[in-house]
Amino acid sequence: MPLKDALIKSAIYAATEDPRFPPLEKYELEKVIFEVSLLTVPELIKGKIPESVEIGKDGLIVEYGFYFLQ
C-alpha cells in the first residue's frame, strides 16, 4: 500500500476505532494535532547501549524473555 494511503487509513482508524480511547468527535478535529513518525527497520544492538544511540531521538525495543517494550 502506498505510504500516503497507509497514513490516511491509520489516522482514520486511530481517530475512530482505537479501543483505548473514545472515538474523536467532529467538533474536536480543529483541536487535534497529527504527528507522523516513519521508522526504519530495527537493528540489533548487543551489550551496552552505544554512544551512537541518541536518547529522545532513537527508539529502542527492549526484550527480556518473552516480554518486550518499545
C-alpha positions as CSV (number, residue, x, y, z in Angstrom):
1,M,0.0,0.0,0.0
2,P,1.4,3.4,-0.8
3,L,2.6,5.4,2.2
4,K,0.0,8.2,1.7
5,D,-2.8,5.7,1.7
6,A,-1.5,3.9,4.8
7,L,-1.2,7.3,6.6
8,I,-4.8,8.2,5.8
9,K,-6.1,4.7,6.9
10,S,-4.1,4.8,10.1
11,A,-5.3,8.3,11.0
12,I,-8.9,7.4,10.5
13,Y,-8.5,4.2,12.5
14,A,-6.7,5.9,15.3
15,A,-9.4,8.6,15.5
16,T,-12.4,6.3,15.3
17,E,-11.6,2.7,16.2
18,D,-8.8,2.7,18.7
19,P,-10.2,0.6,21.6
20,R,-8.1,2.6,24.2
21,F,-10.0,5.9,23.6
22,P,-13.5,7.1,22.7
23,P,-13.9,8.0,19.1
24,L,-13.0,11.5,18.1
25,E,-15.9,13.8,17.7
26,K,-16.3,16.2,14.7
27,Y,-16.0,19.3,16.9
28,E,-12.6,18.0,18.2
29,L,-11.0,17.9,14.8
30,E,-9.9,21.6,14.8
31,K,-8.1,21.0,18.1
32,V,-6.2,17.9,17.1
33,I,-2.5,17.8,16.0
34,F,-1.5,14.8,14.0
35,E,2.1,13.6,14.2
36,V,3.7,11.1,11.9
37,S,6.9,9.1,12.6
38,L,8.5,7.0,9.9
39,L,10.6,4.2,11.4
40,T,13.5,2.3,9.9
41,V,13.9,-1.4,10.2
42,P,15.1,-2.2,13.8
43,E,18.8,-3.1,14.1
44,L,20.1,-5.5,16.8
45,I,22.4,-3.9,19.4
46,K,24.2,-6.3,21.7
47,G,25.6,-5.4,25.1
48,K,25.6,-1.9,26.4
49,I,23.8,0.9,24.6
50,P,26.5,2.5,22.4
51,E,27.1,6.3,22.4
52,S,25.7,6.4,18.9
53,V,22.2,6.0,20.3
54,E,20.6,9.4,20.8
55,I,18.2,9.5,23.7
56,G,15.0,11.3,22.7
57,K,15.6,10.7,19.0
58,D,16.3,7.0,18.6
59,G,13.7,4.4,19.6
60,L,14.7,1.2,21.4
61,I,13.0,-2.2,21.7
62,V,14.0,-3.9,24.9
63,E,13.5,-7.7,25.2
64,Y,13.6,-9.8,28.3
65,G,12.5,-13.4,28.0
66,F,9.0,-13.4,26.4
67,Y,8.5,-9.7,27.2
68,F,9.4,-6.6,25.1
69,L,9.0,-2.9,25.5
70,Q,9.1,-0.1,22.9
